[in-house]
Structure formats: structure tokens, C-alpha cells
Amino acid sequence: MDNKERLALLKEIRRVIKILEENKVSYAVLRNYEFLSGKSEDFDDLDILILHENFALASKILFSEGYKKRNEVFSKYIGENKFLRIHPRSERDFVEHLIYKNPRVIFEKRIKEDFYYRLSKDDYLVSLIAHSLLGKRKLQDKYKEEYKHLINPYIDREYVSGILDNSLGKGSGFAILSSIKKERFDQIDFKRYFLKFMFKDTKTFFSVIKIIMLKKFRKYSKLFKGPLICFVGPDGSGKTTLLYETHAALIDIPAKKEIIHFGSQKKGRIYRIFDLIKKILKVYLNILSGKITLTDRYIYLTFRKKPFLNKLVRFTAPKPSIVFLMSASPKVIRKRRKELSIEQIKELYEYYKKFKNMEIIKTDSDKNECKTLIMSKIPLTYG
């Protein structure tokens, strides 16, 4: 991540945090403190705990600020080819809250650091242990340094041990903290503790089952939902340029992407028909596998002079998630592409106007402004 991307993320996070505080939303950031404090460039998403009573308000605020939601994660394109993903959770739905008798104590102990509220060191240590226990059933290497840093004379061992003992059985908290302090991480049997916790009582059992099922659902939720994003317009209108700009901007989205060029340059009707069929089938396959497909042109001009065949192709081909029509001055396009007359360019635009739900992008304006507008309209939110 370069400096521009880091600053863009921090600026947007500061803005969101300020709005939440102005609306008196009680929250606590769960992780990524090093990035927020400018000590690290590693950043995935913003995990934030919201007081249950404020959760509906927080969601409303994020929607009003242009964020889109999918699988409980809100995301927004913020420029510099970056998306900010925010994962808000109430203390009642917070996976790690199962460890606590009263999870609201987290908000009572939270501390202010720089421009945001974060978990207290005690609760941060509990959350890391609970995350390893409930989320992974193992200790990830990236957390070992965090554990060693948190185990210090200032930690409230009685508080942390008490929470762990309540969920994992008497003496569990002391044993886990001792192993961490001695850096004997292999002595912590997370799988055994997980089973012990899971079968503690009926309510906990069904809560854990629900969490596991939701994780499985999220894993496969992208299947059959691969977005199809089409860029259309006369040659020279800027569609190919903005297509590749958009593809580059999607690098921050955790999903596979593919560009497909419709419209073969080779002569021969039979070849072009088979090429079209191959590309339509490829789009269907991408949709089924959850891959993001961006197309340069699409099927709108296929058999344009033969209405029945044109309708047949449009009926057969997948319906796009969104279509961007590149709109430029016919005179500008004529300068770029001499093979098209101004009359032909106007005729093409009149033809495109027959189709509904096309997003018109005026490519005579600044390229970055066009890209930002496109990214704000793309129906993408990957958690």
C-alpha cells in the first residue's frame, strides 16, 4: 500500500468515526490499531463493535454516506483504487461476546486513542484469545507477537482469567495466560477448549452452530452472483480506457476478475457466431463461479439490422448487473476514429437510447471523475 492509498483510507475512517461520535453512537474499534495510529501499512477492513441500541442508527449512517452492504460488511470506493470495508457488529452478535457474561462491560472499559475509541488492553487480549478459540480453533502466527506484547504487568489478570474461567472452566484462564507468558503457544489446546466451550450449555451450543453455519454460508454466498459489468458506446468514446481503469480500481476487491472483449475483428460470419457463443458461455460460467466480469462492448449491436435475431441474442445472453454507456461529443469521437462519420455516431447513440437502465458516463470530463462515478455505481460489496 502506497502513501496515497493509506492517507485515503485514514481520511475516510476519520470522517466515519467523527460522524458516529457526532450522532452519539457508542463504538469500539476491535483491531488494526497499528494502522490507525500510523505505525503499520497492513490493513484489511475496519472491525468495529457497536452498542446494540445504536446499531440501527450506525447502519443508517453508513447507508446515507454511500456505503453498500453485503454479508454484514459495508463497503465504499474512496478513490486511489481503494475500497474501505467496515464490519460493524453489536455486542449481542459479536462472536467473541459468547465468552462474556455481560459483554456491555467492553464499552465501559474502552479507551480513547488518537481519534477513535478502542478496546481496553484487557478486552483486546480476551478478544484475541476468543477469536483464536471460536473463529480459528488455532493460534495464528500473526497474533503471537500481539499476545507477547499484551502480557505485561499492567494487564488485569484477574479480570481476564475470570472471563476465560467462566466459559472454559475453572483454571483455564490461568493456564492460558501462563502459556502465553512463557511463549509456549503449543501448550494451548484450542480444539479441546473449543469443544469444552461449545458443550457448556444448550444456548452456547446452538449459538456456536449458528456461527459455523453463517461462516459456511458466507463462503459460498458469492456463487451464482458474479457481477456482469458492461462498457458500451461507439469506438473512440473512451469505453476501453475506462474499462481498464475500473479493472485496476477493483484490485482491492477480494474476488477474481476477468475482462471479455465482445466483437471479433476477424472476418467470417460462422467464426463470429461461434466466438459470440463462446463468450456468452464464459460470462455464464463467471456468474456461476462468482467471478467479476467486465466486458468491452456487449451483445447490443449484434444483428442490429435484424431485430428478431438481435432480440434472440439479448434473450439468450446473461442480463448485466449494470451497463455504462460512454457518452462523448460526436466531433471528439470523429477526431479519434476517422472511420465513423458524425451521422453514424449519432445513429449509434440513438440506438443505445432504446435500452433502459444504462448509466451514462460523460467521458468529455476528467478521467478520474469518470472512474469515481463508475465505482460509486458498481453493485459490488465483498466481505
C-alpha positions in Angstrom: 0.0 0.0 0.0 1.5 3.3 -1.0 1.2 6.6 1.0 -1.7 8.0 -1.1 -3.8 4.8 -0.5 -3.0 4.8 3.2 -3.9 8.5 3.6 -7.2 8.0 1.6 -8.2 5.2 4.0 -7.3 7.1 7.1 -9.1 10.2 5.9 -12.3 8.2 5.3 -12.0 6.3 8.6 -11.6 9.6 10.5 -14.6 11.0 8.7 -16.8 8.0 9.5 -15.7 7.9 13.2 -16.4 11.6 13.5 -20.0 11.2 12.2 -20.6 8.3 14.5 -19.4 10.3 17.5 -21.5 13.4 16.4 -24.5 11.1 16.4 -23.6 9.7 19.9 -23.1 6.2 18.6 -21.2 4.1 21.2 -18.5 2.0 19.5 -15.1 0.4 20.0 -12.7 -0.5 17.2 -11.7 -4.1 17.5 -8.4 -4.4 15.6 -5.9 -2.7 13.2 -4.8 -0.2 15.9 -1.3 0.0 14.4 -2.6 1.1 11.0 -4.9 3.7 12.6 -2.0 5.1 14.6 0.2 5.3 11.6 2.6 2.5 12.8 1.7 0.0 10.1 0.6 -0.2 6.4 -1.2 -3.5 6.8 -5.0 -3.1 6.7 -7.8 -5.4 5.8 -11.1 -3.9 7.0 -12.4 -1.9 9.9 -13.9 -4.3 12.5 -16.0 -2.1 14.9 -18.2 -3.0 17.8 -21.4 -1.0 18.1 -23.7 -0.8 21.2 -26.8 -2.8 20.3 -29.2 0.2 20.9 -27.1 2.3 18.4 -26.7 -0.4 15.8 -29.7 0.6 13.6 -28.6 4.2 13.7 -25.0 3.3 12.7 -26.2 1.2 9.8 -28.5 4.1 8.6 -25.5 6.5 8.8 -23.3 4.2 6.7 -26.0 3.8 4.0 -26.5 7.6 3.9 -22.8 8.0 3.4 -22.8 5.9 0.3 -21.8 2.5 1.7 -23.3 -0.7 0.3 -23.9 -3.8 2.3 -23.3 -7.4 1.6 -22.8 -10.2 4.1 -22.9 -7.8 7.1 -19.9 -5.8 5.6 -20.3 -2.2 4.3 -18.0 -1.0 1.6 -17.4 2.1 -0.4 -14.9 3.2 -3.1 -12.9 6.0 -1.7 -10.5 6.8 -4.6 -6.9 5.8 -5.1 -8.1 2.4 -6.2 -9.1 1.6 -2.7 -12.3 0.4 -1.0 -13.0 0.9 2.7 -14.8 -2.1 4.2 -16.4 -1.7 7.5 -17.7 -4.6 9.5 -19.9 -3.3 12.3 -21.2 -5.8 14.9 -23.4 -5.3 18.0 -22.2 -6.8 21.3 -25.0 -9.3 21.1 -23.9 -10.6 17.7 -20.2 -10.3 18.3 -18.7 -13.8 18.1 -16.3 -13.2 21.0 -19.2 -11.9 23.2 -20.0 -15.5 24.0 -17.0 -15.5 26.3 -18.5 -12.7 28.4 -21.3 -12.9 31.0 -22.0 -9.2 30.3 -20.5 -8.0 27.0 -21.6 -4.4 27.6 -18.6 -4.1 30.0 -16.5 -3.7 26.9 -17.9 -0.2 26.3 -17.4 0.7 30.0 -13.7 -0.2 29.8 -12.9 1.1 26.2 -10.2 3.7 25.9 -9.6 6.7 23.6 -6.6 6.6 21.4 -5.8 9.4 19.0 -9.2 10.0 17.1 -11.0 6.7 18.0 -12.2 4.5 20.8 -10.6 1.1 21.1 -10.9 -2.0 23.3 -9.1 -1.8 26.6 -5.9 -3.9 26.6 -7.7 -6.5 28.9 -10.6 -6.9 26.5 -8.3 -6.8 23.4 -6.4 -9.8 24.9 -9.7 -11.6 25.6 -10.9 -10.9 22.1 -7.7 -12.3 20.5 -8.0 -15.5 22.6 -11.7 -15.8 21.8 -11.1 -15.2 18.1 -8.4 -17.9 18.1 -10.7 -20.2 20.0 -14.1 -19.6 18.3 -13.0 -18.4 14.9 -9.9 -20.4 14.0 -9.6 -23.2 16.7 -5.9 -22.5 16.5 -3.4 -19.7 17.2 -2.4 -17.8 14.1 1.3 -16.8 13.8 0.3 -13.1 13.3 -1.2 -13.0 16.8 1.8 -14.4 18.7 3.6 -11.0 18.8 0.3 -9.4 19.9 0.0 -11.9 22.8 3.5 -11.3 23.9 3.0 -7.6 23.9 -0.2 -7.7 25.8 1.0 -10.0 28.6 2.7 -7.4 30.8 2.5 -6.2 34.5 -0.3 -3.8 33.6 -2.8 -6.4 32.4 -5.6 -7.2 34.8 -5.0 -10.9 35.0 -7.8 -11.5 37.5 -10.3 -9.8 35.1 -9.1 -11.8 32.0 -8.8 -15.1 33.9 -12.3 -14.6 35.3 -13.8 -14.2 31.9 -12.0 -17.3 30.5 -12.8 -19.4 33.6 -16.4 -18.6 33.3 -16.5 -20.0 29.7 -13.8 -22.7 29.6 -13.8 -24.0 33.2 -12.0 -23.1 36.4 -8.3 -22.7 36.0 -8.4 -22.4 32.2 -7.7 -18.6 32.3 -4.6 -19.0 34.4 -3.3 -21.9 32.3 -3.8 -20.0 29.0 -2.2 -16.8 30.3 0.8 -18.7 31.8 1.4 -20.5 28.4 1.3 -17.1 26.6 3.7 -15.5 29.1 6.2 -18.4 28.7 5.6 -18.3 24.9 4.7 -21.9 25.0 1.9 -21.5 22.5 1.8 -25.1 21.5 0.6 -26.0 25.0 -2.7 -24.2 24.4 -5.1 -26.8 23.1 -7.6 -24.6 21.3 -9.6 -27.5 19.9 -10.1 -29.0 23.3 -11.1 -25.6 24.8 -13.4 -25.1 21.8 -15.3 -28.3 22.5 -15.4 -27.6 26.2 -16.9 -24.2 25.5 -19.3 -25.4 22.8 -20.9 -28.0 25.1 -21.0 -25.7 28.1 -24.8 -25.3 27.9 -27.6 -25.6 25.3 -27.7 -21.9 24.5 -23.9 -21.8 23.8 -24.1 -24.9 21.7 -26.8 -23.5 19.3 -25.0 -20.1 19.2 -21.8 -21.8 18.1 -23.6 -23.9 15.5 -25.2 -20.7 14.1 -21.8 -19.0 13.8 -20.4 -22.1 12.0 -23.3 -22.2 9.6 -23.1 -18.4 8.8 -19.4 -18.8 8.0 -20.2 -21.6 5.6 -23.0 -19.5 4.0 -20.6 -16.5 3.5 -18.0 -18.8 2.0 -20.4 -19.9 -0.8 -22.6 -16.8 -1.0 -20.7 -15.4 -3.9 -21.6 -18.4 -6.1 -24.2 -17.7 -8.8 -23.8 -14.0 -8.1 -20.8 -12.9 -10.2 -21.4 -9.3 -11.3 -21.5 -8.6 -15.0 -20.4 -5.0 -15.8 -20.6 -3.8 -19.4 -18.9 -0.8 -21.1 -20.6 0.2 -24.3 -20.5 3.1 -26.8 -19.1 4.0 -30.2 -15.4 3.2 -30.8 -13.4 6.2 -29.6 -15.9 7.1 -26.8 -13.5 6.0 -24.1 -15.0 2.7 -23.1 -11.9 0.6 -23.3 -9.8 3.2 -21.4 -12.3 3.4 -18.5 -12.8 -0.4 -18.6 -9.1 -1.0 -17.8 -9.2 1.9 -15.2 -12.1 0.3 -13.5 -10.4 -3.2 -13.6 -7.3 -1.7 -11.9 -9.5 0.0 -9.3 -11.1 -3.3 -8.4 -7.8 -4.8 -7.3 -8.9 -4.1 -3.7 -12.0 -6.4 -4.1 -11.3 -9.9 -2.8 -12.7 -11.7 -5.9 -11.4 -13.0 -9.2 -12.0 -10.7 -12.2 -11.9 -11.2 -16.0 -12.2 -8.8 -19.0 -14.0 -10.2 -22.0 -13.9 -8.3 -25.3 -17.1 -8.7 -27.4 -17.0 -8.1 -31.1 -14.5 -10.1 -33.2 -12.2 -8.3 -35.6 -11.9 -11.5 -37.8 -14.0 -11.9 -40.9 -16.4 -14.8 -41.4 -19.9 -15.0 -40.1 -19.6 -18.6 -38.8 -16.4 -17.7 -36.9 -18.1 -14.6 -35.3 -21.2 -16.6 -34.3 -19.1 -19.3 -32.6 -16.9 -16.7 -31.0 -20.1 -14.9 -29.6 -21.5 -18.2 -28.2 -18.1 -19.0 -26.6 -18.0 -15.6 -24.9 -21.7 -15.8 -23.7 -21.0 -19.2 -22.2 -17.8 -17.8 -20.5 -19.9 -15.0 -18.9 -22.4 -17.6 -17.6 -19.6 -19.6 -16.1 -18.1 -16.5 -14.4 -21.5 -15.6 -12.9 -21.9 -19.2 -11.6 -18.4 -19.1 -10.0 -18.8 -15.6 -8.5 -16.2 -14.0 -10.7 -16.5 -10.3 -11.6 -16.8 -9.9 -15.4 -16.1 -6.7 -17.2 -16.9 -6.5 -20.9 -15.7 -4.2 -23.6 -18.9 -3.9 -25.7 -21.7 -6.5 -25.3 -24.4 -8.0 -27.4 -26.5 -4.9 -28.0 -25.1 -4.3 -31.5 -25.2 -7.9 -32.5 -27.5 -8.4 -35.5 -28.5 -4.8 -35.1 -30.1 -4.7 -38.6 -32.1 -7.9 -37.9 -34.4 -7.2 -35.0 -35.6 -10.8 -34.4 -32.0 -12.2 -34.2 -31.0 -9.2 -32.0 -33.8 -10.0 -29.6 -32.9 -13.7 -29.6 -29.3 -12.9 -28.7 -30.3 -10.5 -25.9 -32.8 -13.0 -24.5 -30.1 -15.8 -24.5 -27.2 -13.7 -23.1 -27.0 -13.0 -19.3 -28.5 -9.8 -18.1 -25.8 -7.3 -17.0 -25.7 -6.1 -13.4 -25.0 -2.7 -14.8 -24.3 -1.1 -18.2 -22.2 2.0 -18.6 -22.8 4.0 -21.9 -19.8 6.1 -22.7 -21.1 9.5 -23.9 -18.8 11.8 -25.8 -19.2 14.6 -28.4 -19.6 13.1 -31.9 -16.9 15.6 -33.0 -14.4 14.4 -30.4 -15.1 10.7 -31.4 -14.7 11.6 -35.1 -11.3 13.0 -34.4 -10.3 9.8 -32.6 -11.8 7.4 -35.1 -11.9 8.6 -38.7 -13.8 5.5 -39.9 -17.0 6.7 -38.2 -18.9 9.6 -39.6 -20.7 12.1 -37.3 -24.1 10.8 -38.6 -23.1 7.2 -37.8 -22.0 8.2 -34.2 -25.3 10.0 -33.7 -27.2 6.9 -35.0 -25.4 4.6 -32.6 -26.3 6.8 -29.6 -29.9 6.9 -30.7 -29.9 3.2 -30.9 -28.4 2.8 -27.4 -31.1 5.1 -26.0 -33.7 2.3 -26.8 -32.3 0.2 -23.9 -33.3 1.1 -20.4 -31.2 1.2 -17.2 -27.9 2.3 -18.9 -25.8 4.6 -16.8 -24.5 7.4 -19.0 -20.9 8.5 -18.3 -19.8 11.7 -20.0 -16.3 10.9 -21.0 -15.6 14.5 -22.1 -15.0 15.2 -18.3 -11.9 14.3 -16.3 -11.0 10.6 -16.4 -10.6 10.3 -12.7 -14.0 11.8 -12.1 -15.5 9.3 -14.6 -13.8 6.4 -12.8 -15.0 7.6 -9.4 -18.6 7.9 -10.7 -18.4 4.4 -12.2 -17.0 2.9 -9.0 -19.8 4.6 -6.9 -22.4 2.9 -9.1 -21.0 -0.6 -9.4 -23.0 -3.0 -7.3 -20.1 -4.6 -5.6 -19.7 -5.3 -1.9 -17.4 -8.2 -1.0 -16.9 -9.0 2.6 
